Amino acid sequence: MSQNLLLIGAGEFADIAYEYFTVDSEYSVVGFAVEREHLTQSEKFGLPVVALDEAASIFDIETTKAHVAVTSTQLNRVRERLIGLTKDHGYTLVNFISPRAMVWRTAKLGSNVFIFENNVVQHGVQIGNGCVLWSGNHIGHQTQIGDYCFLSSHIVVSGYCNIGPRSFVGVNATFADGVTVGADSLVGMAAVINKSFERPGQILNGHPAEASRVSSYRYYKLKPPK
């Protein structure tokens, strides 16, 4: 029996999430919710689009679950904030795990995780809340991925790595065994991380990767956390 699902967001990722949840999950999408200042349409795919602050009066939190379908905007901070708001409104957040992904039974996942097809998540991996793993990644055994990270496609993360919260990892990046990157890291496409970069807010590019003089905070015009 399908369960009702409210998608938070109404952009391209919400469109994708609607398709994936509809085809490959036990959930039935019943509507979309956005922050009131972004409410520019009343309907999507024949379903209502409502303001998030009134969603609970329309979609009962007792019978409807939610998923925040937002990409890596502002170094994942928008998704983090909306997850917090959705929880504050009383909704239980659910995951999407593609049946075409391999997630080993000892892996531990937080809430509001979205894992696309052809991901391999090995023994003992820990994936935090609000993470997105786009298609075709390898996450090696005992690796830890912090909350609100966004991993694009065809990334290889070896065993015992640690990727800090809110980090973004570009396509085809590679991590050697046991390396750590700090919170708010921006790992460029095809970067080879063969040593640890534990300081937060670094931009890492190259083969082997080196840190840019410009921080990810400056690049995204964000204030560093205190």
WOLINCOR-V699967 format. One record per helix or strand of 3 or more residues. SS is the DSSP state (hx for helix, st for strand). FROM is the first residue (numbers start at 1). TO is the last residue. If there is no record, write none. Layout:
BEGIN
ss=SS from=FROM to=TO
ss=SS from=FROM to=TO
END
This chain:
BEGIN
ss=st from=3 to=8
ss=hx from=12 to=24
ss=st from=27 to=34
ss=hx from=36 to=38
ss=st from=47 to=51
ss=hx from=52 to=58
ss=st from=64 to=68
ss=hx from=77 to=88
ss=st from=203 to=206
ss=st from=209 to=211
ss=hx from=216 to=220
END
